[in-house]
Amino acid sequence: MDAHEWLVVNALPGMGALRIAQLLARQPQWPAGWLAALPSRAASELRLWLEHPARSPLQNVIDETLAGSRASQVGTYCIVTTPLGLHC
């Protein structure tokens, strides 16, 4: 999964660190395994983002998060992205 995909998972309704960690322990394939394992509302929102990112409210969350990250990380290169955020 890339940074955008982790940001989407973090932004899904009902997805906190514990639930994400539980899903990661099951090692689902992206995206089919995640869609199958997520609660229905979260799966629906993820499906919309996967099929029509521009129509998904999740895309705004990604854009805002990345813009804020870039602004606060001037001169720093982030090399690892996890479900808990960017680590530099």
Summary of the structure (lengths in Angstrom):
residues: 88
radius of gyration: 13.2
end to end distance: 17.6
largest distance: 40.3
contacts: 218
relative contact order: 0.17
helix: 64%
strand: 7%
